Amino acid sequence: MTAFIIAIVITIIAAWLIIKNYQPQTVLLLAGLSLLTITAIFYPDNSILYEKAKSTGSVWIDIFAFAKGSLSTQVAGIGLIIMAAGGFASYMDHIKASNAMVNVCIRPLQIIKAPYLILALGYICAQMLHVAISSAAGLAMLLLVTFFPVLVRLGVSKAAAASMIGLCAFMDLGPAVGTANLAAKHAGMETAIYFAHYQMPVAVAVMLVVSILVFFTAKYYDKKDGHVVVVQDVTKVENAEEERVPTFYALLPIFPVALVLIFSPLIIDTIKIDVVTAMILGTITAFLCELLVKRDFRACCKGVQVFFKGMGSMFTSIVSLLVCADIYAQGMQKIGAIDYLLISVQNAGFGFVSMTILMTLLVGVTAVLTGSGVAAFFSFSGMAPSIASKFGQEAVHMILPMQLMAGMGRSISPVAGIIIAVSKAGECSPFMIVRRTLIPAIGGIITMLLVNFMLF
């Protein structure tokens, strides 16, 4: 009981500091080390060694060796996947392949003359683009440059168009997304299996519900705000720089995703291509395409450096957070807080479903308050496998709604970077954007939970 109270106090302090915009990596690292220190002092029978690591000979040095063990394990595993995906995404932005893919995807929508129907279909198109373009903020900025002017000229208000783009990463889907890779790792399965067998069945239902709600919500608020639909000529929306990008570049961002899905137990199981290998193959393929188009070997070689800079950027922002969150989650387990919580929940009569909803809501609330789905999911995902195993359930049944909720919470957070960015384009406050995204988000969350429990 005492250990649980100590862990809760440290967790509340850490959560408060993160909400107050203190650096989450440092906060989680200090919280984890504090839990390990308290464990070493008051609960010496509990091991504070990281997995199968050997003691340094001093319990105090073991605490810091724990951090080293986490860093070694995470960077060599899921961290490398996240860095490779981030580096590839940066290179796609550099060569404008992401722009080409967005342009190709939105072009057919311009044929439809019903503005709010295009808005609804645009959400589905944007959500599927997120499978290949892993950065939510990066995808939003691309859509603001390319799709936003088209939507406005077709007659919807700027606020409606901006709000739909704010929902473009409502669910973090696919092998290129960091949270999906971490979820697959915790679930003990390949990313391709997690994406195809678990994410997509739920995502299809959620996308249909959200797109319908986007249609009616946008129409309602536009009418309420006195907006008058005036259709303009969409052919006037041009970007000379983007027109110089070869159309076939649109295939480059989805090439690694296709490799991971094809060469997996889903289709061809005799050859296996992991995410890192696929990202390297995708980068070299893109490099050869650049060389074919530009015929400047020096410039093309220099461009590939963007891939490595992108990897470094992902280590600074995401992988460091992953390591610190792992230390915190492990500290919670070492001190015995997780075991005590599970025993209390079981004694109170709560089951696995109730615990899953609780953990999912915890991730969602944290994402709303911090504006970061990554920070929210990484902070709590490490607890899911042990909780699920105590109930005799598969970890994926808990980790899936938690992982999807991370993006959903971000979409209704007025402090999220993506919401702030689209609010400027929509010429309104972030709270006005959240007012428009709230109803589709709530519908999507309820659908996600229902479908998850019905299917799995």
N, C-alpha and C positions, 0 to 999 in steps of 0.2 A: 504493500500500500504506500509506504513512504517513498519508495523508488518511483512509483507511478506519479505521485504528486510532484516530486522533483522534476521528472520528465515533462509533465504538463506545464509547470511554471516556466521551464526553459523554452518549451515550444511556444508558449504565449508571448514571451519576451522576444523570441526570434521572429514570430509572425508580426508583432507590432513594429519591430525595426524594419522589416521588409516592406510593410505597408507604408511606413514613413520614408520610403525610398533610400534606405541604407543599402549598401552593396550586398545583394543576396548571397554571393559566394562567400564573402567574409563572415556574414552573420551565420550561415549554415555551418561553415567550418568551425567557428568558435563554439557554436551550440553542440556540435558533434564531439569536439575535443573536451568540452565541459562534461558531457555525459560520460565519456570514457574515463575522465579523471575522477569523477564521483564514484563510478563503478570500481575503479582501482582502490579507492580509499575505503569505501564503506561496504563493498561487496567483493572482497578479494577472491572469493571462490568462483566468481564469474570470469571467464576468459576474456581478455581484451585484445587477443591476437586476430589479425585479419585472415579469415578463412583458414588455410592450412599453413600459415606462416609460423616460423620458429621464433621463440623469444630472443631478444637481444641480450638477456641476462639482467636487465633492469626494467622493472614494471613502468617506470617513468619514461624511459626511452621507447618502450613498447607502444606508448600512446602515440608518439610521433611516427614510429615505424608503421603504425596502423594507417596513417595518412599516406605514407609512401606505398604501402600495399594497395590501397584504393587507387592511387594515381597510376601505378603500374598496370593494374588489372583493367581499369576503365579506359585508359588511353589506348592500350593494346587491343581492346575489344570494341565495344560500342562507340568509344570516342573516336577511333580511327574511321569508322563508318560515317559518323556525323561530319568529321572534318573533310573526308573525301567528297561527300555529297555537297557540302558547303563550297568547297573549292570548285567543283563542277558547275554549280549554280552561278558562281562569280564569273567563271569563264564564259558561260552562256550569255550572261549579261554583257560581257565585254565585246563579244563578237556579234551582238544583237540577235542571236538566235532565239532568245526568249521573246523579243518583239515580233519576230517573224511568225512564231507559233501563235501568239495572241492574235495577230492580224488575220491569219488563216482561219482561226476558230470563230472570230466574230463576224467575218465577212458574210457567211450565209444568213446570219440574223438580220442583216440590213435589208434583205428582200421582204421580210415580213413588215406589214404596214401598221400593225397594232402595237403601239408603244409599250403598254404595260405587259403585254404578252412577251415582247422581246425582253423586257426587264426581268420577268420570271425565268425565261429560258436562259437569259444571260447569267443568272445566278448558277444554274446547273453547269453551264459552259465554264464559268470561272472556277467553280468548285473542282471540276475535273482537271482544269489547268494546274491546280495546286498539286496534283499528283506528280507533275513533272517539274513545276517551279516551287521548290520547297519553302522559300521565304515568303511568309504572309505579307510582310510590308513590301517586299520587292514585287510581288504579283499585283498588289493594290496600286503601286505607282505605275506599273505598266498599263493596267486597265484605266487608270485616270488619264493617261496620255492618249490611249488609243480608243477605248470603248466609251468613256465618259462623254466626249464631244458628240459621238454618234447618238447616244441615248438622249442627250439634251436636244439635239436637232430633230429627233423623232417625236419630241413633244413632252417627255416626262420632265418633272422639275429637277433642278440641280440637287436638291436634298434627297429626292428619291433615288436618283442615279448614284449619288455618293453613298447612300445607305446600303444599296445592293452591293456595291464594291466593298463596303465594310464587312459584308458577310462572305466574301469570296473565299476566305480560309476558315469558314465555320467549323469544318472538320479537317483535321490534319491527317491526310490519307497518303498511302503509298510508300514504297521503299526509299524514297529520297528524303522523307521527313524524319527529323531526329527523334521526336516523341514516339513515332510508330516503330522505329528501330529499337528503341529502348523497351517499348511495350512487348515487342516480339521476343526480346532477350529475356525479360522477366517471365514471359509465358512459356519459354523453353521451346520455341519453334522458329523456323525460318521466316524472314520478313515477307517473302512472297506468299507463304501459306497464311500468315496473319492477315495480309492485305486482301487476298482473294477469298478466303474461306470465312473470315470473321468481319473485317472492316466493310467490305463491299455489300454484303447482304443488308447490313444495318444502314449503310450510307445511302443505298438506293431509296429506301423508304423515307429516310430523313430528307433527302434532296427533294423528293416529290412534295412532301408536306411543306417544307420551307419555301419552295418556289411558289406554291399556291398561296401561302400566307404573304409572301413578298408582293404578289400581284394585288391582292385585296388591301393590304396595309398601305402600299404606295398610293393606290387609287383613292383610298379613304383620306389619307393625310393631305394629298395634293388638293383634293376637293375642299377639305376643311380649311386649308391655307389659301384658298381662292386661286389656285393655279389653273390657267387655261391652256389646254393642249393645242400647240401650234406646230405642225409638222414642217420642217425645213428640208432643204436638199442635203442629204448626207454625203453626196459626192464631193462637197466642198471641204470635207474634213480630210486634210492631207498632211503628210509629214514627209518632206523630201528626203530626209536622212534615212527613214525607214524603208522608203521605196527602193533604195540602192542595195538593200540586203536581199540576197537570193532567196527565192521562195522555198527552195528545198531545205534551207536552214531550219525551217519549222519542225523538221523531223529530228533534229539533233538533240533537243532537250528530252525527248521521250525515248531515245535510243537506249540509254542504260536501263531505264525502267522496263522496256521491252525485253532486254537481255535477261534481267533478273527473273522475270515472269516466265519466259520461254524455257530457259535452262534451269528448271526447278522441277520438283515432283509434280507440278501442275501439268506440264506438257512433256518436256524431254528430261527424264531423270537420269540418263546415262552421263550427261555432262552437267556440272554444277557451276554456276557463276554467282559469286557473292556480290554484295553491293559495292564494295571497294574496287574489286576487279572490273565491274561494269562501269564504274565512274572513270577509271583510268582508260579503259577501252573507248568510252565515249569522248573523253578529252583528246586522245590521240586521233580519233576519227574526225573530230571537229578541227583539230590542228591541220590535218591533211586537206580538209575542205577549204580552210582559210588559205592554205598554200596554193591550192588549185585556183582560187578566185583572185587572190591578191598578187601572187607570184613574187612575194617579197619574203625570202627565207629569214632574214634577220628580224624583221618586224613580227613575223609569225612566231618565231622562237621567243621573242620578248613578251608576246601576248600570253604564252602559256604560263609565264610567271604569275599571272593573275590567279591561276589555279592554286598555286602554292600559297600565295598571299591570302586567298580565301580560306584555305585550310587553317592558316594561323589565326585568322579572324574568328573562325569557329571554335578554335581551342580557347581563345580569350573569352568569348562570350558564352558559349554553350558547354563545351567539354569541362571547363573549370567549374561550372555550375553543377554538372553531372557528378564530378568527383566530390565536391563539398556536400552535395545532397546525399550522396552515398555514405559519406562519413557520418552525417547526421542520422540517417535511417539506421545504419549499423549500430550507432550509439544508443538509439532507442531500444534496439533489440538486446544489446549487451547488458543494459541496466535492468532489463526484465519488464519494461513498460508494455511492450506488445503482448507478451504472454499474460500479464495481469489484465490488460484490456480485453483480450479474447475470453479469458475465464469469466470475467465480469459480465460480458455480453451474453455468453452462453448460459450463465446462471440466471440472468435476467429474462431469459426466454427468447432473446433475439436470435434470428437465424442468419444464414449467409446472405439472403436477399436484403435484409435490413442493413447489414454491415456494408454490403456493396453500395447501396444507396447513400449511406452515410459517408463513405470514402469518396464517392463520386461528387456529392454535394460539397465536401470539404475542398476538393480540387477546384470545383466551379467557383465557390466563394472566393478562394485565394486568387484565382485568375481575374475575377471581377475587380477585386481590391487592388491588385498589383498591376494589372494590365498585361501580364505575361503568362501565357499558357504554358510555356516551356518551364518557367520557374515553378509554377504551381504543380505540374505533373512530376517533374524531377524531384520535388521535395517529398512527395508522398508515395510515389510509385514503388519505391524499394520495400515498402511494408506489405504490399499486396500479396506476393507469393507466400509469405509465411502465414498471413491471415487466411488465405484460401486453403492452404494445406491443413491448417488446424480444423477447418470445417469439412475436410475431405473433398474439396472441390478443385477443379482446374483453375490455375491462376488467371488464364485468359478471360474467364467469365467475369472477373472483377476488374482486371486491368483494361479491358476494352472500353467499358463506359467511362472509366477514369481518364483514359487517354483522349477519347473523343470530347469529353467535357472540358478539357483544357482549352481547346480552340473555341468551343461554344461560349465559355465564360469570357474569353478575350473579346468576343464579338459584341458583348453588351457592357464593356468596361469603358467609361468615359476617359480613363487615363491611359488606355492602350494606344500605342503609337499608330496603329493602322486606323483607329477611329479618329484620332486627332488629325491625321493626314487627310482623310476623306472629308472631314468636316470643313477644312479650309477650302477644298474644291467645291463643296456644297454650299459655301457661304452661310454657314450656320454653326452653332456651338456643338461640341461633342455630345452634350446631353440631348440635343435635338436629333442627332443621328441615332443615339441609343434608344430614344423614344420610338423610332421607326424600326429598329432592328429587334426590339424587345419581344414583340408578339411572334415574329417568325422564329426567334431563338427559343422561346418557351415551347412553342409547338415542336420544334426540332428536338429539344431536350426530352420532352415527354415521349415522343416517338422513338427516340434512341433507346431509352430505358425499357419501354414496352417491347420493342422488337428484340432487344438483347435478351430479355427474360423469356420471351416466347420461343426464340430460336435456340438459345443455348442454356 
